[in-house]
Amino acid sequence: MNDFKERIAAELIAVRDRSLAYTEAEDDLLVRQHSPLMSPLVWDLAHVGNYEELWVLREAGGITPLRPEIDDIYDAFKTPRKDRPSLPFLGPAEARRYIEGVRGRVLDVLDAVDLDGPAPLHRDGFVFGLVIQHEHQHDETMLATLQLSGQPGLVREGELPKGRGAGPGEVHVPAGSFLMGTGTLPWAYDNERPAHRVDLPGYWIDRLPVGNEAYMAFIAEGGYDDPRWWTAEGWQWRQRSGVTAPLFWVRDGDAWCRTRFGRTEPVPLDEPVQHVSWYEADAYARWAGKRLPTEAEWEKACGWDPAAERARRYPWGEDGPTPELANLGHRAAHPAPLGAYPAGASAYGAEQMVGDVWEWTSSWFHPYPGFRSFPYKEYSEVFFGEEYRVLRGGSWAADPAAVRTTFRNWDYPIRRQIFTGFRCARSEQV
C-alpha cells in the first residue's frame, strides 16, 4: 500500500476500535432498546458493517453480496428506530463476526483499487471516507444511546484544558461575501457542495457557545413559562412536553444537577449547555435580545479567512485538530470549559466553533444552488425542506474525520438527546 492507502487503513482501524469499545458490554444491554428514539446498540454495530459491504464491497469492489438476506434488516429507511427491536437482527457475537469478515475484504479492496482513477467512488478514496464518516456518526449515536441507558461505567472519561473567563462576549463579522460550501474537500458530502458565493450584511456572533450559568438565568427568570420568547410551534411543544430545563437536568434544592452516563453530578457553570432542542435555543436567544445565527452566518464566522479570501478547513486553518485546538473525538465525555481553546479561534475570533456541542442555527436544511445528489439520494436529498433545522460544528463525541467548517448536520427541532447547544447572533445596528 502507498502512504495514502496506509492512512485510510489506519482510519478504518481506528473507527472500528471505537465501535467495538462502545459495544463492549453485556449482551442484554446491547440488544435492549433504551429509548424509542434510538436503535438497540447491536443494530448500529451490524449496520455499519452492512453499509461497508454495500458501498465498498459491492458498489466499489464489485464483490458478490455476503449476506443479502440481512439488507432489509439494516436498511435505515425500511424500519423506524422505534420498531427495530422487533427485527430479527444479528446477536452481538454474530454481529461482531459479520463486521470482521466484511472488514477483511474491505482492506483487500483498498489494496487493489486505483484511487487516482476516474470512478467517482474510487477517486481520492471517497468511498472509504464515506464509510469511515458513517461509522463515526453511528459511534456518536451509540454514545447518545449509552447516555439514555443510564448505566454507569460504560463510557471512558478524560482530561480537558481549563477554561478562561476573559475576552469579549461577541465578535464582529463585517459585511461582505464569502465562499460557502466546498468544491475541493475530497470527502465532503453532497450537501456541502458546490461552493457558492453568499453575500451577508455585517453581524455580531457570540465568541463562545452559551454556557450553563447563562442558561440557568433564563430558567430562573421564567423563560420556560413566558410565551413571548417562544415561536408558536415551540410554545405548543413546550406545553405538550412539559419540559422546564435541558434534558438530563434535575433540580436539587437551589442548585441544578445532571445525569451524565449514569452518574449524577452538579451542572458545571462554565461548560456549554447541551441537550437542548432548537425551540429552547431559539427561546433563549429571544430572551437575551438576540437570535440564532443563520447557517451562512455560522459558516462565515467559523471558516472564512478574510485576509486570504478563502475558506479554511478548520476555524484555525488547515492543520488537523489537536488537544490544544478543539474538544473532538471523545477526549472526555462532556464539553470543555468555556474559553478552553483560544488557539482554536477562527479568523474573526470566535472560539469553540468545532467540538464540544453541535450548534443549532436558524436555517432549515435546504440544498445549495447547483446541488447534485451523490452517491445516493437518501443521504441528503430526501431530508431537504422545512422539517429539519441545520446544526453545525460537531460535538465532543464527533470524530475529526467527520468534522470541518463546511459539514452540515440536521435534525428535528424537538431533538434533545443528541449533544446539542448553540450560540447567539445579532444584526449590526443600522
N, C-alpha and C positions, 0 to 999 in steps of 0.2 A: 504493500500500500504506500501511496505517496503521503506527504505531510498533511494535506487537506483531508484525505480519507482517514488518516490516523486521528485527526481532531474530531471528525464526525463519529468515528467508532468510540472515542472517549466520551463524547456527549451521550451516545446511546447507552453506554455502560453506566454513566452517572445517573441518568434519569431512571434506568431500571433499578439501580440500587435504591434510589429514593422510593420508588413504588413498592418495592419489597419491604423496605423498612416500615412504611406506613401500614402494611398489612401483616406485620409480624405480631400476630395476636391470636387469641383463642378462636377456633372456628365459629363458635356461637356469635361472637362479636362481628365477624366478617360476613356472615350470611344474614344477620338481622338487619331490618330497616330501622334506622334510628330517628328518622323523620320522613314524612311523605314527600318532603322537598328533595330528598336525596335517594340515591340508589344504595343497595347493600354494597359494602366495600368490595366484596369479591366480584361483583358485577363490573365495577370500574376496572379491577385488575385484569380480568379476561378481556374486557372491551378494548383496552389499549393494545393488547396482542392481536385481537381480531382486526383492528384498524390498521395495524402494521402489516398483517397478512394481506388485507385488501389492497393497500396502496403500494407497499414496497414489493411484496412477493408477486401479487397478481398483476397489478397495473404497470409497475416499473420493470419487474423482473420476468413477467410472462410465465410464471410458475403455476402449475395446476393447483387449484384450491386444496388446502389441507383438511379443513373442517367446514365444508359449505353448509352442512346441516345446522350449524350454530349461528349463521349470519343473521337471521331474523331476530334471534335472542339478543344479539349485541348491536343491533341497529337502533341508535338512539331515537330515531323518528318513528319506529314501529310501535314502541310501548312507552307511555309516560313514566316518569320516575316513580310516581305513587303506586303504579301497578307492577313494577319489576319484581317484587318479591314472589309473585305468582309464576314467574317464568322458570323453566327448567334449566337454570344457569349452572355452569360448572362449579363444583365444590372447590374449596381452597386448594387442596393438593392437586386436583386435575387442572385447575386454572394455572397454577404455577408450572406444571409440566407443559401445558399448551403454549404459554408465552415463551418458555425457554426454547421449545422446538422452533417456534416462529423466529425468535431472535437469532438462532444459529444460522438459519437460512438468510435472514436479513443481512448478516455480516458477509455471507457469501456473495449476495447481490452487490453489496457495497464494493467488494473486492473486484468484481468483474465489470461493473458498469462504467461507462465513459461519462464523467461529469463535465466534460467540455463539449459534449455532443449536442446536436440540435434538438433532441427531445426535451420538451418543456419540463417534464417531471425529473429528468436527469440533470439538466443544466444547473450548475452551481450547487448540486446536491439538494435541490428543492424538496424532493420527496422525503429525504431524510430529515431536513428541517421541519417539514410538515408533521412527521410522526414524533419527533423529539418535542416540539412545542405542544402538540396534542397531549402527549403523556404528562408533561409538566403541568398542563392545565388540569388534567384529571388528578394529579397529585395534590394540587391546591384544593380541588373539590374533596378529595379524601380528608384533608385537614379540616375542612368545614364540617364534614361528617363526623370526624373524631371529636370535634368541639361539641356537636349536637349530642353525641353519645353520652357525655357527662362522665366518661370513665377516666380516672386519673392514671398517670404513669405511662401513657402510651406515646406521648409526644415529647421529644427532647427539648431542653432549654439551651440557652446560650447567653453570652455576654455581648452587650452593646455599648457604644460610646455614651458618655454623659451629654446631656443637653446644655444649652446656654440660653439665657433669657434675653441677652442684649440684642439689639437690632431693630430696624423699623418694622412696623406691623404690616406694611404694604410695600409693594414695588410698583413702579410706573412703567407701562409699556406704551411708547409713543405711537401715534397714528402711522399707518403705512402698510404696505403689502408685504406678504411673506409667502414662501412656498410651503403649502400644506400637503401632507402625504409624502409618498416616495415613489420613485421610479428606478431606484438604484439598489436598495437593500434586497439582496437575493432571496432571503427567507421571509420577507414581508408577505402578509396575506393579501388576498384580492381586495378586501375592503379598505386597505391602506393606500390603494392605487387608484388612479395615477396621481403623480404630483401635479398640483394646480395652484395658481396664484389666488390668494384671498386678500382683499383689502379691508383693513379694520380701522375704526376710529380709535383714538387713544383711550386707555382704561387703566385702572389700578387693580391689582390682584394681591391677595394675601401672600406674604412672604412664606408662611408656613401653613400647614393644614390646621383646621380648627381643633383646639385641644379639649381635653376632658373638662378642665376647670371652666373654660369659657362656655362649654355646653351645659354644665351644671347651672350656670347663671340663667340660661334660657329656661331651664326647668324650674328653677327657684322663682322666676318672675312670671310663672304661669303660662309659659309658651305652649304647652300641650293643651291648655284649656281655653285658648283665645283664638277664635276662628279668623281673626284679622290676619294672622300670619300664614294661613294655610290656603292652598288652592281649593276650589270646590270639591274636586276629586280627593285631594289629600285630607280634607276635613271629614269627608264621608268615611275614608279609610280609618282615620284616627278614631272616630266614634264607633265604627264597626269592630275594630280590632281591640280597642281599649288600651292601647299602648300609652305609657307615660314616661318612658325612658328608653335608651338604647337596649337592644336585645342583650340578654345575659346580665343586665344591671339589676340589683336589688337594693332597697333602702335598708340601712342598718342604723336605726336611730336617726341622728342628724347627718350621717355620712352615707356614702354610696359604696357598695361592694360589687364585684363582678365575679361570675363563674367563668373560669378560663381553663379548658381542658381538665375538667373535673376538680379543680381547686377553687376555693372561694378566697378572694383577696380584696383589699381596698382598691378602689379605682385610682390609678396613678394620675395626679393632677396634670402632669407635664407630658403626657402622651397624646397623640392624635386620637380623637374619638373614633371608634369603629363600631360596626354592626348597626348602622343607621340606614334607613330607607331614603330614597330620593325625596319623598314627601317631607320627612323630618329635616333633611338637609336644606331643602327649599324654604321650609318654615323658619328655620334658624336664620338663614340669610336675610329673609324679610324682616325678622325681628331685629337683626343687627343693622338694619338700614342699608343692606347691600343686596346682592343677588348671587346666584351660582354663575360661574363663567360659562360662556358658550364653549363648545368643543374647539372651535378655531382659536378663541382667546387662550384656552388652556394650552394648546399645542404651540402657539407662538411664544408664550411666556416660558414654556419648558424648553423648546428645542431650536428656536431661531437665533442665529448669530447675526446681529445687525451689522457688525463691523466687517465680517467676511461675506455677508449677503448669501448665506447658505444655511441649510438645516444641519443640526448636529444629531448624531445617533442617540446620544445621551445628553442630559442637560449640561454636563461639564465638557463634553467633547466626544471624541471617537473612541478613546480607550475604554475598555470594559469596566464594569463595576468592581470595586474593591471594598473591603470592610470600612475604609475611611470615606467612601463616597456615597453609599446607599445601603439601606437595610433590605436586602433581597436574598432569596434562596434559603429562607428559613435559618438565618443566623441565630435568631431567637424566636420564640413562639408568641411574639407580640410586637407592636410598633415601637420604634425607638423614641427616646425623649425628644421633644421639640428643640430644634436647633442643634441636633447631634451631628449634622453633616454640612458644615459651611463650605467644605471643599467640593461638595457636590452641587453647588448652586448653578443656576442657569446664567446665561449672559445678562439677563435682566435682574439677577439677584434673588430669584425665587428658589427656595430650598425644599428638599424632601418631596420633589415632584415625581420621582420614581421610588418605589419601595414604600414600606410602612402601611399605607392603605390605598385601595382603589378610590379614586376621587370622582364623585358624581359631577356631571356637567348638566347644563340646562338643555342640551340638544337631544333631539330624537335621533335614532340610528337610521341614517339615510345614506345612499351611495354617493360617492364623489362623481363629479361630471366626467363622463367617459369611462365609467366603471365597466369592467368585463369580468364575469364570473370565471374563476379558476381555482382549483381543479374540479369543483362541484358546487352546484347551486345551494346545497343545504348548509354550506359553511356560513355564508353571509346573506345571500340574496333573499332567502325565504324570511329573514328576520327584519328586512328593511320596512320602514313605516313608522307610524306614531303609536307604537305599543311598547317599545323598549327605549330606555334612556342610555346615553353613552357614558361609560366610565373610562377614566384614563389613569395611567401611571404605574399600576402594578402594586401589589401589597407585599408585606414581609414574606408571605408564603409563595410569591411568584418567583420563578427562576429567571436569572439574567438572560437565558436563551429565549425567553418569551416576553422580554420587556425591551421597549425602545420608545423614543419620543413620538413615533407615529402609530404605535399599537392602539387598537380600538377594542374595548370590551363593551358589553351591553347587557342589560338585564331589565326585568320588570321594575317599575318604581316602588313596588312594595317590598322588594327583597332586602333582607337584613342579615341572613345567615352567612353571607359572604363577607369578606374582610374589607368593608366599605367605610369611607369617611368622605371628607370634602374640604375645600377651601372656598372663600368668597371672593367676589369681584365687585367693582362698581365702575360706572362710566365716568369719563372725565367731566368735570364741571365746565359747562359752556359759558 
